[in-house]
Amino acid sequence: MTLTVAEFRPDPIHVHVGRETIEVRSLDCAVQLLRSLRHDRLGRYAEMLLTQLEQAREPAQQAHAWAAFRSWATACGLHGDDEGRPHAA
C-alpha cells in the first residue's frame, strides 16, 4: 500500500496512563511516552514500534508510524473513545 502525504500533521490523541491523561501531539511525544514506559510491561512490548517511530523520516513513513502508535495505544487500552473503560496502565 502506497500512501502519498505532502506534509505529516498528526491529530493529537489522549492516552491514559494510570490516573493521568497525556496528550500526544507528535511522533516525538510518542517516542518520549514509549521511552518512559520502557520498564513497564507495556513498554517491553513496544520496542519495534519505538524503532519505527524513531526512524520515520518521510511524511508517508511518519503517517504509517503514527497509525501504528494509535493502534498500539488502542490495543493496550491507553486510548479509545469509551471513557468508561478501565485503562491498562
Secondary structure, DSSP 8 states (H G I E B T S, - for coil): -----SS-----EEEEETTEEEEE-SHHHHHHHHHHTTTSHHHHT-HHHHHHHHH--SHHHHHHHHHHHHHHHHHTTSS-S-TTS----
